[in-house]
């Protein structure tokens, strides 16, 4: 399995993990909201379902890659990665805000969403480096 395919698989699994964590209230807590705790449930549930759906769709898309035209599969994966990146921005901004305001419970959400963003960025940069001729993007010293 190529490194890009592995990273896409990891991104999909991370998205699924985050979705499940939000849907079932695992790992990340919202106790720092005080008396407003519970008011976030509808948004958190929606985000969890969205993350779970994007992750599952990404895993299905990468698993049927050999049965599809490569260009169509690439287009679907690119669209899914873009959507997954955009979907990470609101939670990472909110967890960062809560962390800055002094809630240590925000660090878990911040780390997990940042990890997913870094994986997506690495997938994109890995593709650009390969287009330039080497894995690192510089001139190929071997040829």
N, C-alpha and C positions, 0 to 999 in steps of 0.2 A: 504494500500500500504506500502510495506516495505521501510525502510530508504534508502537502496541501490537503489531500483527502483526509489524512489523520487529523489535521487542525480543524477541518470542517466537521468531522465527526465529534471532536472534543467540544467545539462551539455548540453543536446541537445538543450534546449531552449536558453541557453546562446550562444551556437555556432550559432544558427540561428540568434539571435539578432546581434551578431558581424558581421556575413555575410551580413545582410541587412544594418548595419551601414557602412560597407566598400563599398558595391555596390552603395548606394545612398548618400554617403558623409555625413552621419549624425554623430553627436557628435565629431568625430575626424577630425581635419583639418591638412592640410599639408602646411600651409602658411609659416611655418618656413623654408621651402626649398628655399624661395626667388624666384629668377628668374628660378629656376629649378622646381618650382611647376607645376604640370601637367605631368611631366615626369614619375611619379610613377603610373599613372592611370592603365596601362596594368597589372602590378603586383598586384595592389590593387584589381582590378576587378577579377583577377584569384583567389586570396586568398579569396575574398568574396564569390565567387561561390563555392569554395572548402569547406569553413566553413559552408555555407548554406546547401550544399549537405550532408556533414557528420552529421550535426545536424538533418536534416530531416530523414536520414537513421537510425540514432540512435532512433528517436521517433517512426518510423515505426517498428523497430526491437523490442523495448520494448513493443509496443502495441500488437504485435502478439505473444508475449511470450507464452501465454497459448495454442496457436494453433500449436506450434512447439515442437520438442524434446528439452528439457531443455539444454542438452549439446551443441546442435547446436546453440541455441540462445545465450548461454553463450559465446561460441567461437566467434560468430559474434560481440557481445557487447565488448568483450575483444579486438578484432581487431579494432573496431571503436574507443574505448578509446585510444588505442596505437596510432592510426593515428591522432586522435584529439590532443593528447599530443604533438606529433612530429610537427604537423602543427602549434602549438602555439609558438614553440621555436624561429623561425625567427622574427615574429612580436614583441614578448616580448623583444628580444635582441635589435632590432632597436628602439623601444620606450624607452627602458632603456638608450640606447646610446644618443638619442635626449634629453632625460630628463637630463642626466649628462652634456650634452653640453649647457644646459640652456634653453631649450624649454619647457615651462610649458604646452604646448598643448600635450606633450608626456605623461603627468601624467594620462590622461583619458585612453589612450590605454594601458598603463602599468597596471593600476588597473584592467581593464576589462579582459585582458589576464591572469593576475596573478590570478584573481578570478576563471577563468576556469581551470587553472592548479591546483589550490588548491582543487577544487571540484573533479577533476580526481584523485589526490593523495589521497583524503579522501575515494573515492570509493574503491581504491586498498587497503588502510590500513584497511578499515572496513571489507573487505573480509578476510584479514589475521587475524584480531582479532577474527572473528567468527570461523575460523579454529582452533584456540587455545582454544576454549571453552567458552569464554565470549566476550561481545562486546568490552571490553577494552584490551583484549589480555592476561590478567593475569590469575592466577588460580581462579577457580570458588569457592568463599567463601561460597556459599549457599549449595553446594552438599556435 
